[in-house]
Amino acid sequence: MPLVSVIVPVYKVEQYIESCLDAVKSQTYENLEIILIDDGTPDSSGEICERYAEQDSRMVVYHKQNGGLSDARNYGIDCAKGEYITFIDSDDRVDIDYVEYLYRLIRKYECMLALCTHRILYENGKMVEIGAGGEEILDEETCLERMLYHDVIDTSAWAKLYHRKILEGIRFPKGKLFEDIGTVYKTFLKSKKIACGYSPKYTYVFHDDSIVNGAFSIKKLDLLDMTDQMAKEVAMAYPSLEKAVNRRKVYARFSTLNQMMNCRAYKKEKTILIKYIRKHGLGILADKKAPKRDHAAILLLMMNYGLYCLAWNVIRKSRGL
């Protein structure tokens, strides 16, 4: 059983870190190196990590100046000794067979990258599961296409097990939000085949006040930069994915527009986003692989932005969000 390095960046998570570490240390796959990166956290998270490390020799804590999530993950990669590497965010949780499940897929399909699906736990207690079980092996082009269409496969760095060779030369972009979008596709491009398991083994805990999910700030425009970079490189590697690339770029504009919706500021940015969607959305209306929700959103926005806002708010309330 090869050594697996589990990289856990830690920053201001004192109320969540124990649940995360309890799940990690209880893995059925035992040959682990658990790397806890204290990214200059100002709360007691670092002390909690040290206490856990004293109780489990597989855990090692590194304390560093704050550099953000990307910097902490890169630091963890540099420290990792395992043949395989996985990332777990310190406010999330994993099933006890998370690592075993992913490694079994790698062994079964003789590949260097495996992924599983996840569940989303909202602060109101609502749980949404992604994936309905089963598994398959996909080539990189198919995997990228499904990722671009949000077809179960996503861009998160977590819920994946990478052979360390896959991560060679790949760095998370320091100082950027939505860093996973600017990174994970590169691991797909380096993998001839990817083992996909559709059982949710990772629990993503959705926080309303997190940097990504909280109130809009100009930094959230990083989503557009990260998406456009991904789109450019994927289109160069696979021109056949032009429609999927266009769909993902339009989706990124919708996502940003939704977060701006209740902001009185950023009128210029809103206008630019709306123009982009109306211009490039026509191609998506003719794309049978695009989700139906995309078609509905584009049609509403083309008719009237106010009507689109009304519909979006109704959908959010119906979901209890």
Protein Blocks (a to p, Z undefined) as FASTA:
>chain_A
ZZdddddddehilkmmmmmmmmmmmpfblbbcdddddehiablmlmmmmmmmmmomkbcc
dddddebjklmmmmmmmmpmbfbdcdddfkbccdfklmmmmmmmmmmnopabdcdddddd
dfkopacdedeedjddddfklmmmmmmnonoiacbfghiacdfklmgopacdehiahklm
mmmmmmmmmpmbdcddfbdfbdcdddfkbmklmccdfklmmmmmmmmmmmmmmmmmmmml
mmmmmmmmmmmmmmmmmmmmmpmghmlmmmmmmmmmmmmmmmmmmmmkbcfklmmmmmmm
mmomklmmmmmmmmmmmnoZZ
